[in-house]
Amino acid sequence: MSSTQQTDAEARRRPPDVPGPSELYLIRHAIAAERGEDWPDDDKRPLTERGIARFKECVDGLAWLDVTVDEIFTSPLVRAKQTAELLAAGLPGKPSVKILDALSPGHAPGSVLAQLAKAARRRRIALVGHEPGLGELAAHLIGAGRALPFKKGGACRIDVESLASRRAGALDWFVTPKVLRRLGR
């Protein structure tokens, strides 16, 4: 049996709502207002005008990389939701944006993956979150010993066999926001 036939046969045996191999796009939220007196509740800090403008350029860079996303999951914090909405608006197909509580600060990678495995219905998935959790999740997914350092607006693509796989995924690319903005020009 050829590898294509084997992959097709595996897909037919899998329930339709359970994704198999997945492309995960991990994206850190864009530049947000500073913590302080203006924003005493960290959960409500919005993106700045500069953050919005720069992230739109990052989305253009993601489009240049031919990124296609079926669904977007985001932290419930305002700055991440705004980033996810900008991402959805700038990508082909305008993917839906859904809240995944485990993407908020303080959750372990295993918690994120457990919630994602229950919620995800597609195979090309973007996750919008925060540091240090996003870097820890990336390290967990690829079997690295240290967290990957995400800058605000930075992104990576990690391919995994499945959301429940114990095997390390493959880091396809990891791009800073500065490079994404240049690609989008």
PEBEL-V31213 format. One record per residue. N is the residue number from 1. RES is the residue in one small letter. OMEGA is omega in degrees with one decimal (* if undefined). D_FIRST is the distance of its C-alpha to the first C-alpha in Angstrom with 1 decimal. Layout:
# PEBEL-V31213
n=<N & N>
res=<RES & RES>
omega=<OMEGA & OMEGA>
d_first=<D_FIRST & D_FIRST>
This chain:
# PEBEL-V31213
n=<1 & 2 & 3 & 4 & 5 & 6 & 7 & 8 & 9 & 10 & 11 & 12 & 13 & 14 & 15 & 16 & 17 & 18 & 19 & 20 & 21 & 22 & 23 & 24 & 25 & 26 & 27 & 28 & 29 & 30 & 31 & 32 & 33 & 34 & 35 & 36 & 37 & 38 & 39 & 40 & 41 & 42 & 43 & 44 & 45 & 46 & 47 & 48 & 49 & 50 & 51 & 52 & 53 & 54 & 55 & 56 & 57 & 58 & 59 & 60 & 61 & 62 & 63 & 64 & 65 & 66 & 67 & 68 & 69 & 70 & 71 & 72 & 73 & 74 & 75 & 76 & 77 & 78 & 79 & 80 & 81 & 82 & 83 & 84 & 85 & 86 & 87 & 88 & 89 & 90 & 91 & 92 & 93 & 94 & 95 & 96 & 97 & 98 & 99 & 100 & 101 & 102 & 103 & 104 & 105 & 106 & 107 & 108 & 109 & 110 & 111 & 112 & 113 & 114 & 115 & 116 & 117 & 118 & 119 & 120 & 121 & 122 & 123 & 124 & 125 & 126 & 127 & 128 & 129 & 130 & 131 & 132 & 133 & 134 & 135 & 136 & 137 & 138 & 139 & 140 & 141 & 142 & 143 & 144 & 145 & 146 & 147 & 148 & 149 & 150 & 151 & 152 & 153 & 154 & 155 & 156 & 157 & 158 & 159 & 160 & 161 & 162 & 163 & 164 & 165 & 166 & 167 & 168 & 169 & 170 & 171 & 172 & 173 & 174 & 175 & 176 & 177 & 178 & 179 & 180 & 181 & 182 & 183 & 184 & 185>
res=<m & s & s & t & q & q & t & d & a & e & a & r & r & r & p & p & d & v & p & g & p & s & e & l & y & l & i & r & h & a & i & a & a & e & r & g & e & d & w & p & d & d & d & k & r & p & l & t & e & r & g & i & a & r & f & k & e & c & v & d & g & l & a & w & l & d & v & t & v & d & e & i & f & t & s & p & l & v & r & a & k & q & t & a & e & l & l & a & a & g & l & p & g & k & p & s & v & k & i & l & d & a & l & s & p & g & h & a & p & g & s & v & l & a & q & l & a & k & a & a & r & r & r & r & i & a & l & v & g & h & e & p & g & l & g & e & l & a & a & h & l & i & g & a & g & r & a & l & p & f & k & k & g & g & a & c & r & i & d & v & e & s & l & a & s & r & r & a & g & a & l & d & w & f & v & t & p & k & v & l & r & r & l & g & r>
omega=<179.4 & -179.6 & 178.0 & 178.0 & 179.2 & 178.6 & 178.4 & 179.7 & 178.2 & -179.7 & 179.3 & 180.0 & -178.0 & 175.3 & -174.0 & -177.5 & -179.5 & -179.8 & 174.4 & 177.7 & -176.0 & 169.4 & 177.7 & 176.5 & 179.6 & -174.6 & 176.3 & 179.2 & -179.4 & -177.5 & -177.4 & 175.9 & 179.9 & 172.5 & 177.6 & -176.0 & 179.8 & -177.3 & -178.8 & 177.2 & -176.8 & -179.2 & -174.0 & 179.4 & -179.4 & 171.8 & 174.3 & 175.7 & 178.0 & 178.7 & 178.5 & -178.4 & -178.8 & -178.4 & 175.0 & 176.8 & 176.2 & 178.5 & 175.5 & 176.6 & 176.6 & 176.8 & 177.4 & 178.1 & -179.3 & 177.2 & 173.7 & -176.6 & 178.3 & 178.9 & -178.5 & 174.1 & -176.2 & 169.3 & 178.3 & -179.6 & -172.9 & -175.9 & 178.0 & 178.3 & 178.7 & 178.5 & 179.7 & 178.8 & 176.1 & 178.3 & -179.3 & -178.2 & -175.2 & -178.5 & 178.0 & 176.5 & 178.9 & -176.7 & 179.6 & 178.6 & -179.4 & 178.4 & 172.4 & -174.6 & -177.5 & 176.4 & 175.9 & -176.8 & 173.8 & -179.6 & 178.9 & 178.4 & 179.4 & 178.0 & 178.4 & -177.1 & 178.5 & 178.1 & -178.5 & 179.9 & 178.5 & -172.3 & -173.7 & 178.5 & -176.8 & -176.0 & 177.5 & -167.2 & 173.1 & 176.6 & -179.5 & -175.4 & -169.0 & 170.9 & 3.0 & -175.1 & -178.6 & 178.1 & 177.0 & 177.3 & 178.9 & 179.4 & 178.9 & -177.2 & -177.3 & 178.8 & 179.3 & -179.4 & -179.1 & 179.6 & 173.1 & -176.8 & 179.4 & 169.9 & 179.6 & -177.2 & 178.9 & -175.5 & 171.5 & 173.8 & 177.0 & 178.0 & 179.6 & 178.4 & 175.1 & -179.5 & -179.9 & -176.4 & 175.9 & -179.8 & 179.5 & 175.1 & -179.1 & 175.6 & -178.2 & 174.2 & 179.1 & -169.6 & 176.7 & 178.1 & 179.5 & 178.5 & 177.9 & 179.8 & 179.5 & 178.4 & -176.4 & -178.7 & *>
d_first=<0.0 & 3.8 & 6.6 & 8.2 & 6.2 & 6.3 & 9.9 & 10.7 & 10.0 & 12.1 & 14.7 & 15.1 & 15.9 & 18.3 & 21.8 & 22.8 & 25.6 & 23.8 & 22.4 & 19.3 & 19.3 & 22.8 & 25.1 & 28.5 & 31.5 & 34.5 & 37.8 & 41.3 & 44.0 & 46.3 & 49.9 & 52.0 & 55.7 & 57.2 & 57.9 & 61.5 & 64.3 & 62.8 & 59.6 & 60.6 & 57.5 & 54.5 & 52.1 & 53.9 & 54.0 & 52.8 & 51.5 & 54.2 & 54.6 & 53.6 & 50.5 & 49.5 & 50.1 & 48.2 & 45.2 & 45.0 & 44.7 & 42.0 & 40.0 & 40.5 & 38.9 & 35.9 & 35.6 & 35.8 & 32.8 & 30.9 & 30.9 & 29.8 & 30.4 & 29.7 & 32.2 & 34.9 & 36.3 & 39.7 & 42.4 & 45.2 & 47.7 & 49.3 & 48.4 & 44.6 & 44.7 & 46.4 & 43.9 & 41.0 & 42.9 & 43.4 & 39.7 & 38.8 & 41.4 & 40.2 & 36.5 & 34.7 & 34.4 & 37.1 & 35.0 & 36.7 & 38.6 & 38.6 & 40.6 & 39.0 & 41.9 & 40.1 & 40.2 & 44.0 & 45.6 & 45.6 & 42.2 & 39.8 & 36.2 & 34.9 & 37.1 & 35.8 & 32.1 & 33.0 & 34.8 & 32.2 & 29.4 & 31.6 & 32.6 & 29.7 & 27.8 & 26.1 & 24.0 & 26.5 & 29.6 & 32.9 & 35.2 & 38.8 & 41.0 & 43.5 & 44.1 & 43.9 & 41.3 & 38.9 & 38.9 & 38.4 & 35.5 & 33.9 & 34.6 & 33.1 & 29.9 & 29.3 & 30.9 & 34.0 & 37.3 & 39.5 & 39.5 & 38.6 & 41.9 & 41.5 & 44.4 & 45.4 & 43.1 & 40.5 & 36.8 & 33.5 & 29.8 & 27.7 & 23.9 & 22.9 & 19.8 & 21.9 & 25.6 & 25.7 & 23.7 & 25.7 & 23.9 & 25.8 & 24.9 & 25.2 & 28.4 & 27.5 & 31.2 & 34.6 & 37.4 & 41.1 & 43.0 & 45.0 & 41.9 & 40.5 & 43.9 & 44.0 & 40.5 & 41.7 & 44.7>
